[in-house]
């Protein structure tokens, strides 16, 4: 599964930049639009996994963008993010097909949590994430909740780490090359193989008791990596 794409539709550049940095830090691929017509085209062309949609936009407003998407059969999850917080505006957004409605000013951590929750629902609805939790030595990896639980401690996983673990779980015991992991998880031929090693290092810190002596994500000399529970 390739990285998740988030379309940010926001005409205020400082807000758009802040959202871009926050989502990229969580491993999402970010698409951007600063006006309604551009957003409409990108949403139809790029098929993002989720849209953060402002209402007050140049050209056509966010409500009209949402109405046209739904009329064209686009069922991508949409979270409306706007300063228009009156009840009639909320009702209108939800009536037009928004999946959630967040009023500015907002907390970025809450927004990220709402996005992750909505994507989990979207995965279940599309049947893309039907795996149960993975029990490892000393921890449990919950792919649905996108986290690792170790006793009372919970560590969040990035979307990339979830996709990587899900692919490993589907091919448990197999020696997977870096090229195969790149194709399956990153889906981008321009990404260099060392990003796999970097991702593996980060993943080991979250799921291994001793990342220096891994027992679950094992290096296979001259090949790549093998996963075992």
FIFIBA-336765 format. One record per residue: x, y, z of N, C-alpha, C, CB in turn. Coordinates in steps of 0.001 Angstrom, whole numbers, plus 500000, padded with zeros to 6 digits. Glycine has a CB too. Layout:
XYZXYZXYZXYZ ...
***
This chain:
500860498802500000500000500000500000500889501239500000499031500011501241 500704502114499067501535503307498984501134504297500076501417503959497590 501952505343500263501671506307501319500350507019501075502801507322501424 499713507416502173498421508074502092498577509503501583497730508066503457 497667509902500699497693511250500127496598512091500765497517511206498585 496975513252501292496037514194501895495989515448501025496449514544503366 494804515829500590494622517065499830494226518172500801493543516891498706 495049519205500882494783520351501742494256521489500869496071520786502528 493034521903501118492417522997500359492280524178501308491013522579499752 493142525157501146493211526293502072493855527462501348494012525931503369 493174528625501344493710529766500601494706530589501406492585530651500147 494738530424502733495695531171503557497011530398503622495128531418504993 498041530958503001499310530236502857499939529829504184500283531080502093 499943530682505226500552530247506501499856529023507094500515531389507516 498533528989507015497808527823507527498111526603506676496290528089507557 498122526787505364498406525665504461499811525123504698498249526098502992 500768526021504920502140525588505175502240524792506476503076526798505227 501550525276507517501575524564508786500967523181508682500854525355509836 499863523086507962499236521782507757500134520865506936497880521943507067 500742521433505904501647520641505062502768520016505888502244521514503949 503406520817506727504515520330507536504049519286508537505189521484508261 502887519498509138502378518546510132502063517200509502501130519102510814 501413517213508354501048515949507719502266515238507149500025516188506618 503195515985506582504404515347506074505209514707507194505262516358505331 505229515343508366505970514782509492505365513463509954506005515773510649 504089513236509638503426511986509996503497510953508875501980512253510355 504192511283507802504380510321506720503377510381505595504360508987507270 502514511392505597501544511523504521502166512219503310500312512298505007 501622511909502136501945512670500924500924513792500826501932511757499625 501376515018500598500489516180500654500253516763499268501072517249501576 498988516951498925498568517691497747497955518994498235497555516866496870 498029520047497414497560521351497879496752522074496812498736522211498303 495781522856497294495015523747496425494669524994497212493728523053495883 494747526154496546494472527430497213493164528059496750495613528399496971 492428527395495855491144527920495407490228526755495058491320528871494190 488942527070494920487959526019494746488075525240493453486625526596494828 488319525916492341488392525217491052489600524278490989488459526232489903 490733524718491532491908523845491569491641522629492441493137524610492088 490997522862493582490658521751494470489746520751493772489989522271495744 488762521257493070487819520390492359488557519490491379486762521228491618 489477520076490617490219519308489612491142518277490254491032520246488727 491869518680491303492795517754491954492037516594492597493637518489493012 490912516898493242490130515844493869489635514806492881488968516438494589 489292515239491668488829514311490638489977513564489977488035515055489588 491133514239489839492250513662489092493134512762489948493086514763488492 493425513186491177494434512513491991493868511449492929495176513527492793 492578511453493182491950510475494071492668510390495415491928509101493409 492724511490496176493403511460497479492669510563498462493521512875498056 493366510199499536492745509352500558491843510147501492493814508640501366 492109511446501621491295512310502487491529513759502087491638512088504000 490515514591502321490605516017501982490350516859503226489594516385500862 491240517845503445491001518895504437490499520104503645492321519238505290 489246520516503866488601521479502978488151522729503729487409520835502286 488735523867503341488252525152503839486967525506503096489331526273503660 486152526377503681484896526779503039485065528071502260483790526941504081 485685529062502887485812530378502247487024530385501319485937531506503314 486768530133500027487821530005499028487567530950497862487919528558498530 488632531356497161488445532128495919487757531267494859489809532650495383 487052531892493968486375531155492898485073530573493409487278530038492344 485022529265493566483860528625494171484208528221495597483401527391493340 483223528298496495483544528020497894483602526512498157482509528679498819 484042526175499374484237524771499712482967523956499679484848524660501054 481844524550500056480577523823500008480227523427498575479451524672500611 480481524333497636480191524023496235481152522946495710480292525301495366 482416523021496119483377521970495745482875520618496235484788522268496332 482458520580497499481976519331498083480731518833497365481682519516499570 479825519743497068478595519342496366478906518721495020477667520542496176 479843519343494270480178518831492934480901517491493028481049519847492170 481804517344494009482477516054494173481459514942494401483476516109495345 480562515168495351479586514122495669478663513851494487478760514516496897 478317514886493743477468514696492558478180513862491497477060516055491967 479518513965491450480309513201490489480693511821491017481559513973490124 480183511464492194480451510134492736481737510000493514480468509167491647 482386511121493834483617511074494628483233510880496092484473512380494438 483626509734496672483261509450498060484441509546499014482651508078498158 485517510198498576486680510427499422486275511116500728487723511269498677 486797510667501875486472511346503132486886512816503101487154510640504304 486026513686503611486285515123503632486078515643505051485363515874502626 487094516337505559486980517039506828486960518530506526488153516668507804 485847519176506814485750520622506610486492521324507746484251521088506545 487380522248507382488173523011508357487946524485508055489718522636508292 487194525174508907486751526519508561486499527355509803485493526458507711 486479528675509605486121529591510686484615529728510828486744530956510448 483857529190509889482401529288509925481843528186510826481802529186508491 481653528546512085481293527544513075479849527567513540482153527697514233 479013528387512906477611528434513313476898527128512946476900529636512657 475858526815513694475168525550513467474643525392512042474030525420514433 474065526430511418473598526248510042474726525873509080472921527515509558 475935526429509306477065526072508450477465524615508663478262526996508726 477513524176509924477846522786510222476845521833509569477881522559511740 475560522175509729474518521335509152474659521268507637473131521863509533 474936522417507016475080522441505556476246521584505103475266523873505060 477383521700505797478540520899505422478274519409505536479720521267506276 477664518988506619477363517572506809476292517098505834476914517313508246 475328517969505554474271517612504600474840517373503208473206518714504544 475867518144502845476472518025501520477413516823501414477229519296501183 477718516203502547478530514992502477479852515042503190478778514669501094 480099516077504015481338516102504798481300514994505844481541517489505476 482453514430506146482545513371507149482837513913508538483612512380506758 483361515121508621483652515740509901483717517245509676484987515191510518 483618518008510755483576519463510657484386520035511811482104519998510678 485486520718511505486386521277512510486416522793512346487823520672512384 486254523510513456486183524971513424487526525571513835485056525486514351 487977526566513069489189527309513422488878528265514568489745528088512194 489844528526515471491169527917515552491084526469516036492072528732516486 492066525670515675492012524242515949493365523775516483491618523450514677 493368522631517131494602522014517604495098521015516573494389521327518971 496357521118516182496877520245515127496872518787515555498289520665514741 497142518507516835497140517116517290495747516510517187497648517022518733 494737517306517541493363516806517420493011516563515956492365517800518050 493427517474515074493136517292513656493801516027513122493600518512512855 495064515808513480495757514600513042495048513342513552497214514619513523 494571513400514788493851512255515347492534512015514604493581512474516846 491839513101514269490589512965513522490843512368512140489892514327513389 491931512796511503492274512251510190492571510764510294493480512993509591 493390510372511278493720508957511442492462508130511708494728508772512587 491563508659512540490328507942512849489455507789511604489551508669513952 489353508859510826488532508791509625489117507822508608488388510173509005 490443507780508493491077506839507575490871505394508019492564507140507458 490840505163509334490569503804509807489168503371509392490723503718511342 488206504273509536486839503964509113486798503711507609485876505113509493 487501504553506869487558504422505406488166503085505008488370505576504789 489216502670505700489844501375505428488866500231505677491099501193506297 488161500314506790487213499240507092486104499195506045486611499428508498 485634500358505649484552500404504661484995499830503322484063501839504473 486243500048502975486750499533501698487334498132501830487804500472501139 487387497616503064487918496272503275489409496168503055487228495314502377 490151497278503232491588497263502989492395496912504232492027498600502466 491746496968505405492508496741506624491745495764507506492777498073507373 491817494464507154491067493461507890491974492610508775490303492574506927 493198493053509010494123492298509838493834492560511307495578492660509500 494077491550512137493944491744513572495264492242514125493508490437514278 495293492470515426496519492932516065497605491866515958496260493290517540 498849492310515867500000491416515760500692491356517116500990491893514645 500706490182517719501352490012519018502833489692518812500657488890519841 503697490532519379505134490341519309505690490200520718505812491511518564 506961489937520798507594489782522102507564491112522866509049489279521942 506763491179523915506736492360524760505800493466524320508072492901524851 505134493317523171504234494373522702503178493810521775505017495475521992 502164494616521523501123494277520554501033495418519554499739494022521254 501081495077518274500943496072517209499497496058516730501933495785516023 498812497164516877497420497296516456497383498092515163496554497981517558 497207497393514052497218498078512756495980498930512564497327497069511624 494869498551513175493659499362513039493814500692513768492438498601513579 494346500616514986494524501836515790495821502547515450494499501503517278 496676501922514622497946502509514191498841502849515385497689503767513354 499034501852516245499875502090517406500500500789517885499068502741518531 501517500946518749502155499821519423501874499972520910503704499763519130 501364498918521525501089498936522958502085498040523680499638498484523249 502809498642524603503798497910525403503467498178526876505290498353525048 502744497238527492502265497477528844501273498625528824503437497779529805 501516499639529651500641500821529678501079501886528689500606501414531074 502191501661528034502713502659527090502144502422525700504256502618527046 501764503509525040501276503439523667502124504356522794499770503830523586 502624503807521695503446504565520751502735504565519406504891503960520626 502510505736518851501813505837517571502714505452516419501286507242517364 502104504865515396502799504520514164502427505513513071502462503076513727 503374505826512210503064506655511051502343505804510011504354507287510453 501615506428509092500974505652508027501960504779507259500271506581507065 503181505264507040504194504476506347504569503229507149505439505327506083 504722503381508447505083502244509294503970501203509324505396502717510714 502712501660509332501591500734509285501611499935507981500263501493509429 501806500631506871501840499952505575502995498961505510501959500973504436 504133499336506079505298498461506074505034497205506896506526499201506613 504465497378508087504158496232508938503082495340508316503708496709510317 502092495963507712501037495183507070501614494329505941499931496111506528 502533494896505178503151494127504088504023493006504651503995495054503178 504773493305505692505571492272506336504675491136506839506385492869507498 503557491489507479502664490474508030502093489583506935501533491133508807 501842490160505760501331489377504633502384488435504060500829490303503542 503654488712504355504758487912503787505685487423504893505562488740502749 505101487050506010505893486615507156506793485441506778504976486227508326 508057485539507190509024484472506933509727484579505603508349483164507009 509267485468504724509900485617503413511010486662503465508857486003502351 512072486431502727513128487426502594512710488407501504514511486758502262 512466489651501889511973490664500958513101491632500599510770491432501567 513275491882499322514307492815498888513868494240499157514624492625497401 514850495141499187514519496560499352513676497051498188515795497405499472 513996496570496987513230496985495814511770496556495930513851496403494540 511544495340496442510181494850496601509431495677497644510186493366496998 510108496036498725509479496856499761509172498253499240510380496943500996 510096498817498463509857500139497871508627500120496980511080500601497066 508534499089496138507412499016495206506091498820495935507627497886494211 506096498000496989504858497671497682504391498775498620505032496397498454 505341499433499285504982500379500341505096501827499886505857500158501552 506170502134499164506359503518498725505723503761497357507851503860498675 505753502745496502505127502868495195505741503934494322503690503148495359 507010504258494553507665505344493816509040504879493379507771506637494681 509222504712492091510504504247491578511636505227491768510378503933490146 511321506499492084512373507492492253512932507518493676511847508858491887 512275506812494604512756506782495979513950505844496062511632506338496958 515008506269496733516222505445496827516053504413497921517472506319497101 516800503311497798516600502178498692516967502482500133517398501010498214 517803503497500376518192503763501767517023504247502617519305504794501806 515948504727501999514798505129502801514176503913503466513758505861501938 514326502738502855513826501517503482514593501257504767513947500309502522 515930501369504698516748501143505887516404502129506993518227501247505539 516179503382506618515818504396507610514473504076508251515776505786506965 513512503660507435512201503303507966512281502088508881511227503032506828 513107501120508507513270499921509332513871500284510684514158498883508615 514852501174510692515459501596511953514411502227512867516609502588511694 513577503102512299512532503734513091511512502735513598511841504797512282 511170501763512755510196500752513145510740499865514261509805499900511939 512004499499514157512614498653515192512590499331516559514056498305514812 512763500641516574512744501359517852511388501249518535513098502828517640 510341501019517751508995500964518300508537499547518642508036501578517331 509033498542517920508486497192518124509481496213518735508002496641516816 510764496534518728511770495603519247512098495921520698513047495654518393 512282494878521516512768495083522883514163495692522869512777493755523661 515007495204521948516362495716521784516581495994520298517430494704522340 516403497233519859516542497540518425517903497163517852516302499008518194 518946497117518701520281496759518220520387495262517935521343497173519243 519505494477518562519482493027518345518048492602518001520006492257519614 517595492969516819516178492747516464515817491275516369515859493422515145 514601490971516810514093489601516756512888489463515821513714489136518150 512369490596515342511168490547514495511429491022513071510071491387515109 512126492120512895512507492577511556513990492282511398512193494119511342 514278491186510710515629490636510641516295491027509331515601489109510790 517544491471509411518310491771508197518737490465507532519554492654508524 518571490403506224519015489254505436520139489743504538517835488621504595 521345489314504837522518489817504137522396489640502622523767489115504643 522650490715501902522631490682500444521244490667499835523371489499499971 520199490700500675518832490635500147518008491831500652518153489296500559 517711491810501934516859492880502488516460492535503904515596493099501616 515152492214504097514634491973505442513621490844505452514004493239506003 513530490203506633512532489159506854511808489466508160513192487734506893 510489489283508164509684489543509363509265488227510005508436490395509016 509377488163511339508874487024512087508276487518513393509993485988512347 507227486882513864506521487339515059507293486974516308505115486744515118 
***
